[in-house]
Amino acid sequence: MAIKDSVTLHQITPHLHPFAKKFILKDTTTNTILYTCNVINRKNSIGLISTPIFFSEQGIIMYPTHEYVLELTTNSTLEEPQDMMASLFLFFYDKEMDLKIKTYYHEN
């Protein structure tokens, strides 16, 4: 991640395909897991039941001097190879946008 300044992460929304088991966001500098998405797959068919999101008003501070990785664990129950993909949508506090919003509402 190309973080230029420290940022505060407030929400994580995962997007996963079937057979995903676990998706983590890890700070490898401190060896700390910031988020774990334990996925629940359907038992008798293909599909996901649950992909939990993360939300925090306090947030998690992420630093430009740290390294971060995503790790996806999968378990395909099919015989043939499967295409897999996963992504995390990360939502940060934006100081500039907050100032613009406060200025707009103060002026109106």
Secondary structure, DSSP 8 states (H G I E B T S, - for coil): ---SS-EEEEEEEEEE-TTEEEEEEEETTTTEEEEEEE-EE-SSSSSEEE---EEEEEEEEE-TTS-EEEEEEE---SSS-----EEEEEEE--HHHHHHHHHHHHH-
